[in-house]
């Protein structure tokens, strides 16, 4: 059972990461939409916010990929057993 609990926790973490990624992406898109789709037209404050959101989104995406790899490894290990 501990392996099942670990797998469930990883899936739940992954789902949280997906939701966080989607929210960050939504905020980035809203910022771009408010500035005619271009960072060139953003105020310095908006540009700083855009960069912050983009960094956060990149970090979340990195975490999602790591979790995907963990889940695939777990799936492969369970297939062998």
Backbone as XML, in Angstrom:
<?xml version="1.0"?>
<chain id="A" units="angstrom">
  <residue number="1" name="UNK">
    <atom name="N" x="0.787" y="-1.212" z="0.000"/>
    <atom name="CA" x="0.000" y="0.000" z="0.000"/>
    <atom name="C" x="0.834" y="1.285" z="0.000"/>
  </residue>
  <residue number="2" name="UNK">
    <atom name="N" x="1.995" y="1.301" z="0.648"/>
    <atom name="CA" x="2.766" y="2.549" z="0.635"/>
    <atom name="C" x="3.082" y="3.020" z="-0.780"/>
  </residue>
  <residue number="3" name="UNK">
    <atom name="N" x="3.345" y="2.084" z="-1.680"/>
    <atom name="CA" x="3.641" y="2.463" z="-3.062"/>
    <atom name="C" x="2.424" y="3.107" z="-3.708"/>
  </residue>
  <residue number="4" name="UNK">
    <atom name="N" x="1.224" y="2.580" z="-3.429"/>
    <atom name="CA" x="-0.007" y="3.166" z="-3.965"/>
    <atom name="C" x="-0.223" y="4.574" z="-3.411"/>
  </residue>
  <residue number="5" name="UNK">
    <atom name="N" x="0.047" y="4.745" z="-2.109"/>
    <atom name="CA" x="-0.093" y="6.066" z="-1.496"/>
    <atom name="C" x="0.887" y="7.048" z="-2.124"/>
  </residue>
  <residue number="6" name="UNK">
    <atom name="N" x="2.108" y="6.599" z="-2.364"/>
    <atom name="CA" x="3.121" y="7.456" z="-2.977"/>
    <atom name="C" x="2.688" y="7.852" z="-4.389"/>
  </residue>
  <residue number="7" name="UNK">
    <atom name="N" x="2.176" y="6.904" z="-5.129"/>
    <atom name="CA" x="1.710" y="7.177" z="-6.486"/>
    <atom name="C" x="0.541" y="8.166" z="-6.462"/>
  </residue>
  <residue number="8" name="UNK">
    <atom name="N" x="-0.390" y="7.965" z="-5.560"/>
    <atom name="CA" x="-1.527" y="8.876" z="-5.433"/>
    <atom name="C" x="-1.054" y="10.288" z="-5.079"/>
  </residue>
  <residue number="9" name="UNK">
    <atom name="N" x="-0.096" y="10.384" z="-4.178"/>
    <atom name="CA" x="0.446" y="11.701" z="-3.804"/>
    <atom name="C" x="1.108" y="12.375" z="-4.994"/>
  </residue>
  <residue number="10" name="UNK">
    <atom name="N" x="1.838" y="11.623" z="-5.793"/>
    <atom name="CA" x="2.489" y="12.194" z="-6.972"/>
    <atom name="C" x="1.463" y="12.668" z="-7.991"/>
  </residue>
  <residue number="11" name="UNK">
    <atom name="N" x="0.410" y="11.897" z="-8.178"/>
    <atom name="CA" x="-0.651" y="12.298" z="-9.117"/>
    <atom name="C" x="-1.337" y="13.565" z="-8.615"/>
  </residue>
  <residue number="12" name="UNK">
    <atom name="N" x="-1.610" y="13.631" z="-7.330"/>
    <atom name="CA" x="-2.232" y="14.825" z="-6.763"/>
    <atom name="C" x="-1.306" y="16.031" z="-6.898"/>
  </residue>
  <residue number="13" name="UNK">
    <atom name="N" x="-0.016" y="15.840" z="-6.637"/>
    <atom name="CA" x="0.959" y="16.925" z="-6.821"/>
    <atom name="C" x="0.981" y="17.386" z="-8.274"/>
  </residue>
  <residue number="14" name="UNK">
    <atom name="N" x="0.952" y="16.428" z="-9.184"/>
    <atom name="CA" x="0.964" y="16.756" z="-10.609"/>
    <atom name="C" x="-0.270" y="17.585" z="-10.976"/>
  </residue>
  <residue number="15" name="UNK">
    <atom name="N" x="-1.418" y="17.178" z="-10.491"/>
    <atom name="CA" x="-2.651" y="17.925" z="-10.790"/>
    <atom name="C" x="-2.568" y="19.348" z="-10.249"/>
  </residue>
  <residue number="16" name="UNK">
    <atom name="N" x="-2.010" y="19.507" z="-9.054"/>
    <atom name="CA" x="-1.835" y="20.855" z="-8.492"/>
    <atom name="C" x="-0.899" y="21.678" z="-9.364"/>
  </residue>
  <residue number="17" name="UNK">
    <atom name="N" x="0.158" y="21.045" z="-9.857"/>
    <atom name="CA" x="1.108" y="21.747" z="-10.717"/>
    <atom name="C" x="0.444" y="22.176" z="-12.028"/>
  </residue>
  <residue number="18" name="UNK">
    <atom name="N" x="-0.388" y="21.313" z="-12.584"/>
    <atom name="CA" x="-1.096" y="21.643" z="-13.830"/>
    <atom name="C" x="-2.004" y="22.851" z="-13.599"/>
  </residue>
  <residue number="19" name="UNK">
    <atom name="N" x="-2.733" y="22.853" z="-12.497"/>
    <atom name="CA" x="-3.619" y="23.973" z="-12.199"/>
    <atom name="C" x="-2.821" y="25.258" z="-11.979"/>
  </residue>
  <residue number="20" name="UNK">
    <atom name="N" x="-1.703" y="25.159" z="-11.294"/>
    <atom name="CA" x="-0.853" y="26.330" z="-11.074"/>
    <atom name="C" x="-0.310" y="26.847" z="-12.397"/>
  </residue>
  <residue number="21" name="UNK">
    <atom name="N" x="0.125" y="25.929" z="-13.266"/>
    <atom name="CA" x="0.637" y="26.314" z="-14.583"/>
    <atom name="C" x="-0.446" y="27.033" z="-15.387"/>
  </residue>
  <residue number="22" name="UNK">
    <atom name="N" x="-1.635" y="26.465" z="-15.396"/>
    <atom name="CA" x="-2.729" y="27.065" z="-16.155"/>
    <atom name="C" x="-3.074" y="28.456" z="-15.617"/>
  </residue>
  <residue number="23" name="UNK">
    <atom name="N" x="-3.058" y="28.636" z="-14.302"/>
    <atom name="CA" x="-3.354" y="29.941" z="-13.714"/>
    <atom name="C" x="-2.269" y="30.952" z="-14.081"/>
  </residue>
  <residue number="24" name="UNK">
    <atom name="N" x="-1.016" y="30.570" z="-13.996"/>
    <atom name="CA" x="0.067" y="31.472" z="-14.378"/>
    <atom name="C" x="-0.024" y="31.830" z="-15.860"/>
  </residue>
  <residue number="25" name="UNK">
    <atom name="N" x="-0.313" y="30.848" z="-16.678"/>
    <atom name="CA" x="-0.450" y="31.088" z="-18.112"/>
    <atom name="C" x="-1.608" y="32.046" z="-18.391"/>
  </residue>
  <residue number="26" name="UNK">
    <atom name="N" x="-2.694" y="31.876" z="-17.662"/>
    <atom name="CA" x="-3.852" y="32.771" z="-17.802"/>
    <atom name="C" x="-3.471" y="34.209" z="-17.435"/>
  </residue>
  <residue number="27" name="UNK">
    <atom name="N" x="-2.748" y="34.373" z="-16.339"/>
    <atom name="CA" x="-2.329" y="35.708" z="-15.919"/>
    <atom name="C" x="-1.394" y="36.349" z="-16.954"/>
  </residue>
  <residue number="28" name="UNK">
    <atom name="N" x="-0.507" y="35.553" z="-17.499"/>
    <atom name="CA" x="0.400" y="36.051" z="-18.545"/>
    <atom name="C" x="-0.401" y="36.492" z="-19.767"/>
  </residue>
  <residue number="29" name="UNK">
    <atom name="N" x="-1.344" y="35.663" z="-20.175"/>
    <atom name="CA" x="-2.177" y="36.013" z="-21.339"/>
    <atom name="C" x="-2.997" y="37.273" z="-21.102"/>
  </residue>
  <residue number="30" name="UNK">
    <atom name="N" x="-3.520" y="37.436" z="-19.896"/>
    <atom name="CA" x="-4.270" y="38.653" z="-19.581"/>
    <atom name="C" x="-3.366" y="39.881" z="-19.670"/>
  </residue>
  <residue number="31" name="UNK">
    <atom name="N" x="-2.163" y="39.750" z="-19.165"/>
    <atom name="CA" x="-1.209" y="40.856" z="-19.218"/>
    <atom name="C" x="-0.857" y="41.196" z="-20.660"/>
  </residue>
  <residue number="32" name="UNK">
    <atom name="N" x="-0.642" y="40.171" z="-21.466"/>
    <atom name="CA" x="-0.353" y="40.406" z="-22.884"/>
    <atom name="C" x="-1.548" y="41.026" z="-23.601"/>
  </residue>
  <residue number="33" name="UNK">
    <atom name="N" x="-2.735" y="40.508" z="-23.326"/>
    <atom name="CA" x="-3.951" y="41.055" z="-23.957"/>
    <atom name="C" x="-4.144" y="42.524" z="-23.606"/>
  </residue>
  <residue number="34" name="UNK">
    <atom name="N" x="-3.828" y="42.881" z="-22.374"/>
    <atom name="CA" x="-3.993" y="44.265" z="-21.930"/>
    <atom name="C" x="-2.967" y="45.197" z="-22.568"/>
  </residue>
  <residue number="35" name="UNK">
    <atom name="N" x="-1.942" y="44.606" z="-23.188"/>
    <atom name="CA" x="-0.879" y="45.399" z="-23.797"/>
    <atom name="C" x="-0.706" y="45.073" z="-25.274"/>
  </residue>
  <residue number="36" name="UNK">
    <atom name="N" x="-1.812" y="44.848" z="-25.933"/>
    <atom name="CA" x="-1.833" y="44.587" z="-27.377"/>
    <atom name="C" x="-0.938" y="43.420" z="-27.782"/>
  </residue>
  <residue number="37" name="UNK">
    <atom name="N" x="-0.801" y="42.435" z="-26.890"/>
    <atom name="CA" x="-0.060" y="41.225" z="-27.226"/>
    <atom name="C" x="1.445" y="41.376" z="-27.279"/>
  </residue>
  <residue number="38" name="UNK">
    <atom name="N" x="1.962" y="42.450" z="-26.719"/>
    <atom name="CA" x="3.393" y="42.710" z="-26.839"/>
    <atom name="C" x="3.986" y="43.203" z="-25.525"/>
  </residue>
  <residue number="39" name="UNK">
    <atom name="N" x="5.157" y="42.701" z="-25.206"/>
    <atom name="CA" x="5.856" y="43.204" z="-24.025"/>
    <atom name="C" x="6.445" y="44.584" z="-24.290"/>
  </residue>
  <residue number="40" name="UNK">
    <atom name="N" x="6.630" y="44.936" z="-25.563"/>
    <atom name="CA" x="7.184" y="46.240" z="-25.920"/>
    <atom name="C" x="6.290" y="47.389" z="-25.452"/>
  </residue>
  <residue number="41" name="UNK">
    <atom name="N" x="4.996" y="47.128" z="-25.365"/>
    <atom name="CA" x="4.050" y="48.188" z="-25.003"/>
    <atom name="C" x="3.741" y="48.205" z="-23.510"/>
  </residue>
  <residue number="42" name="UNK">
    <atom name="N" x="4.367" y="47.320" z="-22.760"/>
    <atom name="CA" x="4.100" y="47.240" z="-21.323"/>
    <atom name="C" x="4.846" y="48.324" z="-20.564"/>
  </residue>
  <residue number="43" name="UNK">
    <atom name="N" x="4.217" y="48.731" z="-19.483"/>
    <atom name="CA" x="4.896" y="49.645" z="-18.563"/>
    <atom name="C" x="6.026" y="48.858" z="-17.889"/>
  </residue>
  <residue number="44" name="UNK">
    <atom name="N" x="6.983" y="49.537" z="-17.296"/>
    <atom name="CA" x="8.045" y="48.816" z="-16.579"/>
    <atom name="C" x="7.487" y="47.877" z="-15.497"/>
  </residue>
  <residue number="45" name="UNK">
    <atom name="N" x="6.419" y="48.304" z="-14.827"/>
    <atom name="CA" x="5.813" y="47.464" z="-13.793"/>
    <atom name="C" x="5.180" y="46.214" z="-14.401"/>
  </residue>
  <residue number="46" name="UNK">
    <atom name="N" x="4.446" y="46.407" z="-15.504"/>
    <atom name="CA" x="3.827" y="45.254" z="-16.177"/>
    <atom name="C" x="4.891" y="44.306" z="-16.723"/>
  </residue>
  <residue number="47" name="UNK">
    <atom name="N" x="5.958" y="44.865" z="-17.276"/>
    <atom name="CA" x="7.031" y="44.027" z="-17.816"/>
    <atom name="C" x="7.692" y="43.215" z="-16.691"/>
  </residue>
  <residue number="48" name="UNK">
    <atom name="N" x="7.907" y="43.838" z="-15.546"/>
    <atom name="CA" x="8.492" y="43.127" z="-14.402"/>
    <atom name="C" x="7.550" y="42.017" z="-13.940"/>
  </residue>
  <residue number="49" name="UNK">
    <atom name="N" x="6.250" y="42.311" z="-13.901"/>
    <atom name="CA" x="5.252" y="41.301" z="-13.514"/>
    <atom name="C" x="5.226" y="40.156" z="-14.530"/>
  </residue>
  <residue number="50" name="UNK">
    <atom name="N" x="5.283" y="40.503" z="-15.798"/>
    <atom name="CA" x="5.320" y="39.498" z="-16.867"/>
    <atom name="C" x="6.517" y="38.565" z="-16.676"/>
  </residue>
  <residue number="51" name="UNK">
    <atom name="N" x="7.671" y="39.144" z="-16.427"/>
    <atom name="CA" x="8.880" y="38.323" z="-16.247"/>
    <atom name="C" x="8.774" y="37.440" z="-15.013"/>
  </residue>
  <residue number="52" name="UNK">
    <atom name="N" x="8.217" y="37.984" z="-13.942"/>
    <atom name="CA" x="8.037" y="37.201" z="-12.722"/>
    <atom name="C" x="7.104" y="36.015" z="-12.972"/>
  </residue>
  <residue number="53" name="UNK">
    <atom name="N" x="5.982" y="36.289" z="-13.626"/>
    <atom name="CA" x="5.023" y="35.227" z="-13.944"/>
    <atom name="C" x="5.641" y="34.183" z="-14.862"/>
  </residue>
  <residue number="54" name="UNK">
    <atom name="N" x="6.400" y="34.630" z="-15.851"/>
    <atom name="CA" x="7.038" y="33.698" z="-16.787"/>
    <atom name="C" x="8.048" y="32.811" z="-16.058"/>
  </residue>
  <residue number="55" name="UNK">
    <atom name="N" x="8.811" y="33.385" z="-15.129"/>
    <atom name="CA" x="9.763" y="32.575" z="-14.353"/>
    <atom name="C" x="9.030" y="31.548" z="-13.507"/>
  </residue>
  <residue number="56" name="UNK">
    <atom name="N" x="7.955" y="31.994" z="-12.860"/>
    <atom name="CA" x="7.170" y="31.064" z="-12.045"/>
    <atom name="C" x="6.589" y="29.943" z="-12.894"/>
  </residue>
  <residue number="57" name="UNK">
    <atom name="N" x="6.075" y="30.311" z="-14.068"/>
    <atom name="CA" x="5.505" y="29.304" z="-14.970"/>
    <atom name="C" x="6.571" y="28.313" z="-15.406"/>
  </residue>
  <residue number="58" name="UNK">
    <atom name="N" x="7.777" y="28.799" z="-15.712"/>
    <atom name="CA" x="8.876" y="27.911" z="-16.091"/>
    <atom name="C" x="9.230" y="26.954" z="-14.961"/>
  </residue>
  <residue number="59" name="UNK">
    <atom name="N" x="9.243" y="27.465" z="-13.728"/>
    <atom name="CA" x="9.539" y="26.616" z="-12.572"/>
    <atom name="C" x="8.476" y="25.538" z="-12.392"/>
  </residue>
  <residue number="60" name="UNK">
    <atom name="N" x="7.222" y="25.933" z="-12.550"/>
    <atom name="CA" x="6.125" y="24.966" z="-12.418"/>
    <atom name="C" x="6.212" y="23.928" z="-13.530"/>
  </residue>
  <residue number="61" name="UNK">
    <atom name="N" x="6.524" y="24.370" z="-14.741"/>
    <atom name="CA" x="6.646" y="23.438" z="-15.850"/>
    <atom name="C" x="7.791" y="22.444" z="-15.596"/>
  </residue>
  <residue number="62" name="UNK">
    <atom name="N" x="8.882" y="22.932" z="-15.060"/>
    <atom name="CA" x="10.006" y="22.056" z="-14.725"/>
    <atom name="C" x="9.556" y="21.015" z="-13.697"/>
  </residue>
  <residue number="63" name="UNK">
    <atom name="N" x="8.831" y="21.443" z="-12.673"/>
    <atom name="CA" x="8.325" y="20.532" z="-11.649"/>
    <atom name="C" x="7.362" y="19.514" z="-12.256"/>
  </residue>
  <residue number="64" name="UNK">
    <atom name="N" x="6.510" y="19.969" z="-13.186"/>
    <atom name="CA" x="5.580" y="19.048" z="-13.848"/>
    <atom name="C" x="6.349" y="17.966" z="-14.608"/>
  </residue>
  <residue number="65" name="UNK">
    <atom name="N" x="7.373" y="18.363" z="-15.321"/>
    <atom name="CA" x="8.163" y="17.384" z="-16.080"/>
    <atom name="C" x="8.844" y="16.396" z="-15.154"/>
  </residue>
  <residue number="66" name="UNK">
    <atom name="N" x="9.357" y="16.890" z="-14.021"/>
    <atom name="CA" x="9.995" y="15.998" z="-13.053"/>
    <atom name="C" x="8.980" y="14.995" z="-12.519"/>
  </residue>
  <residue number="67" name="UNK">
    <atom name="N" x="7.781" y="15.484" z="-12.185"/>
    <atom name="CA" x="6.737" y="14.593" z="-11.680"/>
    <atom name="C" x="6.294" y="13.603" z="-12.756"/>
  </residue>
  <residue number="68" name="UNK">
    <atom name="N" x="6.195" y="14.056" z="-14.001"/>
    <atom name="CA" x="5.853" y="13.142" z="-15.095"/>
    <atom name="C" x="6.860" y="12.003" z="-15.164"/>
  </residue>
  <residue number="69" name="UNK">
    <atom name="N" x="8.134" y="12.346" z="-15.048"/>
    <atom name="CA" x="9.175" y="11.319" z="-15.093"/>
    <atom name="C" x="9.028" y="10.357" z="-13.920"/>
  </residue>
  <residue number="70" name="UNK">
    <atom name="N" x="8.748" y="10.892" z="-12.743"/>
    <atom name="CA" x="8.543" y="10.043" z="-11.571"/>
    <atom name="C" x="7.357" y="9.109" z="-11.775"/>
  </residue>
  <residue number="71" name="UNK">
    <atom name="N" x="6.294" y="9.637" z="-12.323"/>
    <atom name="CA" x="5.104" y="8.821" z="-12.555"/>
    <atom name="C" x="5.372" y="7.736" z="-13.597"/>
  </residue>
  <residue number="72" name="UNK">
    <atom name="N" x="6.114" y="8.082" z="-14.639"/>
    <atom name="CA" x="6.444" y="7.073" z="-15.654"/>
    <atom name="C" x="7.348" y="5.998" z="-15.064"/>
  </residue>
  <residue number="73" name="UNK">
    <atom name="N" x="8.291" y="6.411" z="-14.235"/>
    <atom name="CA" x="9.173" y="5.430" z="-13.581"/>
    <atom name="C" x="8.365" y="4.518" z="-12.675"/>
  </residue>
  <residue number="74" name="UNK">
    <atom name="N" x="7.428" y="5.088" z="-11.909"/>
    <atom name="CA" x="6.579" y="4.286" z="-11.036"/>
    <atom name="C" x="5.726" y="3.324" z="-11.841"/>
  </residue>
  <residue number="75" name="UNK">
    <atom name="N" x="5.196" y="3.789" z="-12.970"/>
    <atom name="CA" x="4.357" y="2.962" z="-13.815"/>
    <atom name="C" x="5.168" y="1.794" z="-14.387"/>
  </residue>
  <residue number="76" name="UNK">
    <atom name="N" x="6.374" y="2.087" z="-14.807"/>
    <atom name="CA" x="7.248" y="1.037" z="-15.343"/>
    <atom name="C" x="7.597" y="0.017" z="-14.275"/>
  </residue>
  <residue number="77" name="UNK">
    <atom name="N" x="7.859" y="0.478" z="-13.082"/>
    <atom name="CA" x="8.212" y="-0.417" z="-11.983"/>
    <atom name="C" x="7.022" y="-1.310" z="-11.617"/>
  </residue>
  <residue number="78" name="UNK">
    <atom name="N" x="5.823" y="-0.755" z="-11.644"/>
    <atom name="CA" x="4.646" y="-1.558" z="-11.322"/>
    <atom name="C" x="4.337" y="-2.562" z="-12.429"/>
  </residue>
  <residue number="79" name="UNK">
    <atom name="N" x="4.671" y="-2.214" z="-13.671"/>
    <atom name="CA" x="4.432" y="-3.139" z="-14.774"/>
    <atom name="C" x="5.324" y="-4.359" z="-14.668"/>
  </residue>
  <residue number="80" name="UNK">
    <atom name="N" x="6.522" y="-4.156" z="-14.157"/>
    <atom name="CA" x="7.496" y="-5.252" z="-14.031"/>
    <atom name="C" x="7.091" y="-6.207" z="-12.936"/>
  </residue>
  <residue number="81" name="UNK">
    <atom name="N" x="6.480" y="-5.674" z="-11.870"/>
    <atom name="CA" x="6.107" y="-6.518" z="-10.740"/>
    <atom name="C" x="4.982" y="-7.366" z="-11.109"/>
  </residue>
</chain>
